[in-house]
Amino acid sequence: MAAKTVLITGGGNGIGLATVKKRLASAKVTHLLIIDIGVSNLTPLAQQYPRKLHIACGNETKQSDSLKAVNTLIEKAGSISDLILNAGTFKPVGQLPTITIEAWKATFDVTFLFYCRHGSAGLAPSPGDQRQHHGNIQSKELPPSKVDFMKKLSGSGNLLHRDQPASGFLKLVETGIREAMNGKTLYWEDIVNGYVF
């Protein structure tokens, strides 16, 4: 069994934290480094796994913070076998005319440009025609019918729990990706259900 040394961005909460917990429980993982701007949720795990879990409080969009995290894991483990890019943000929240350009740029840097920089070679083409969604992207307010739909969806209990996509990520990391699947779009439920293996 080859030892896994894993670096996870954005592992301080949500799907990232669920992924961290699953990776820490794996006997295959010998070192796990998390870089996130919010690391308070990791304190109990650091006490439970003092030799396995390494925490870097930093901003993933700053190259100096990313390099520090990479260098720390290499110093502790000698190499990095797996990189899980999970960092993202849902802020700013508010009406479009009240949000500053700087806030939008910061969100764009974390949630989009960060991944393009790290994963541009493996990006799959977007399914569907983006032109049909152009009107929704340009609108300043969400129509009431869409707000109602989102409220019903949120209250229905049909949204994914963060452990569900985390289990898909974990399976990919543990079993690897077959050569025939490189460069293809994979859906978490197909991975968990074993359809792609």
C-alpha positions in Angstrom: 0.0 0.0 0.0 1.5 3.3 -1.1 1.4 6.0 1.5 -0.7 9.0 0.6 0.4 12.6 1.4 -2.5 14.9 0.7 -2.9 18.7 0.4 -6.4 20.0 0.6 -7.4 23.7 -0.1 -10.4 25.0 1.7 -10.6 22.2 4.2 -11.8 24.2 7.1 -15.6 23.7 6.7 -18.3 22.2 4.5 -17.4 19.6 1.9 -13.7 20.3 2.5 -14.0 19.5 6.2 -16.0 16.4 5.5 -13.3 15.3 3.0 -10.6 16.0 5.6 -12.4 13.8 8.2 -12.7 10.9 5.7 -9.0 11.2 4.7 -7.8 11.3 8.3 -9.7 8.1 9.0 -8.0 6.4 6.0 -5.0 4.1 6.9 -3.6 5.0 3.5 -3.0 8.6 4.4 0.2 9.4 6.4 0.2 13.2 6.1 -2.6 15.6 5.4 -2.1 19.4 5.1 -5.0 21.8 5.0 -4.7 25.4 3.8 -7.7 27.6 4.6 -8.4 31.1 5.9 -10.6 29.6 8.6 -9.1 26.7 10.5 -10.9 26.8 13.9 -12.9 23.7 13.0 -9.7 21.8 12.5 -8.4 22.2 16.1 -10.1 19.1 17.6 -8.9 17.0 14.6 -5.3 18.4 15.1 -5.4 17.2 18.7 -6.7 13.8 17.6 -4.2 13.4 14.7 -1.1 15.4 15.8 1.4 13.6 13.5 -0.9 13.2 10.6 -2.7 16.6 10.3 -0.8 19.8 9.4 -2.7 23.1 9.2 -1.7 26.2 7.3 -3.8 29.2 7.9 -3.6 31.2 4.7 -5.3 32.5 1.6 -5.1 30.0 -1.3 -5.2 32.8 -3.8 -1.9 34.3 -2.6 0.9 32.5 -4.3 3.2 32.9 -1.2 0.6 31.2 1.0 0.1 28.3 -1.5 3.9 27.9 -1.8 4.3 27.9 2.0 1.7 25.1 2.3 3.3 23.0 -0.4 6.8 23.4 1.1 5.5 22.6 4.6 3.9 19.3 3.4 7.1 18.4 1.4 9.2 19.2 4.5 6.9 17.0 6.7 6.2 14.1 4.3 8.9 14.3 1.6 6.4 14.6 -1.3 2.8 15.3 -2.2 0.8 12.4 -3.7 -2.7 14.0 -3.9 -3.9 17.6 -4.3 -7.6 18.3 -3.6 -8.6 21.8 -4.8 -11.7 22.5 -2.7 -11.4 26.2 -1.8 -14.3 28.4 -2.7 -16.6 31.1 -1.4 -20.2 32.0 -1.8 -19.8 35.7 -0.7 -20.5 38.5 -1.4 -24.2 38.1 -0.7 -26.5 41.0 -1.4 -28.2 43.0 -4.1 -26.0 43.4 -7.2 -25.9 47.3 -7.2 -24.7 47.3 -3.5 -21.7 45.0 -3.9 -18.3 46.5 -4.6 -16.2 45.5 -7.5 -13.4 44.5 -5.1 -15.7 42.0 -3.4 -16.7 40.5 -6.7 -13.1 40.3 -7.8 -12.1 38.5 -4.6 -14.9 36.0 -5.1 -13.9 35.4 -8.7 -10.2 35.0 -7.7 -11.1 32.2 -5.2 -13.9 30.5 -6.9 -12.8 30.6 -10.5 -9.4 31.9 -11.3 -7.7 29.8 -8.6 -8.9 26.6 -10.2 -8.1 27.7 -13.7 -4.5 28.4 -12.7 -4.2 25.0 -11.0 -6.2 22.8 -13.2 -6.4 24.4 -16.7 -4.8 21.3 -18.3 -7.6 19.1 -17.0 -10.7 21.3 -17.5 -13.4 19.6 -19.5 -15.6 21.5 -21.9 -18.8 22.9 -20.3 -21.9 20.8 -21.1 -24.7 22.7 -22.8 -24.8 25.9 -24.7 -23.8 28.9 -22.4 -25.7 31.3 -24.7 -29.0 30.1 -23.5 -28.1 31.1 -19.9 -26.8 34.5 -20.9 -30.0 36.3 -19.8 -29.9 34.8 -16.3 -26.3 35.7 -15.8 -27.0 39.4 -16.8 -30.1 39.9 -14.7 -29.8 42.1 -11.6 -32.4 40.3 -9.5 -33.6 36.7 -9.3 -37.2 36.4 -10.5 -39.7 35.6 -7.7 -40.4 32.2 -9.3 -36.8 31.2 -9.0 -36.5 32.5 -5.4 -39.6 30.3 -4.5 -38.0 27.4 -6.3 -34.8 27.7 -4.4 -36.6 28.1 -1.1 -38.7 24.9 -1.8 -35.6 23.1 -2.8 -33.7 24.1 0.3 -36.6 23.1 2.6 -37.3 19.8 0.8 -34.3 18.0 2.1 -33.3 16.9 -1.4 -30.0 18.8 -1.5 -26.8 16.9 -1.2 -25.3 16.6 2.3 -21.6 17.6 2.2 -20.6 13.9 3.0 -22.0 12.7 -0.3 -19.7 14.6 -2.7 -16.9 14.1 -0.2 -17.3 10.4 -0.5 -17.0 10.6 -4.2 -13.8 12.6 -4.0 -12.4 10.2 -1.4 -13.1 7.2 -3.7 -11.3 8.9 -6.6 -8.3 9.6 -4.4 -8.2 6.2 -2.9 -8.7 4.1 -6.1 -7.3 6.5 -8.7 -8.6 7.4 -12.1 -8.4 4.9 -14.9 -6.3 6.2 -17.9 -9.4 6.0 -20.2 -11.2 8.5 -17.9 -8.6 11.2 -17.9 -9.9 14.5 -19.4 -13.6 13.4 -19.1 -16.3 15.0 -16.9 -17.1 12.7 -13.9 -20.2 13.1 -11.8 -19.9 12.3 -8.0 -22.9 9.9 -8.0 -21.5 7.8 -10.8 -18.2 7.5 -8.9 -19.9 6.6 -5.6 -22.2 4.1 -7.3 -19.3 2.5 -9.1 -20.6 3.2 -12.6 -17.3 4.7 -13.8 -15.0 2.0 -12.5 
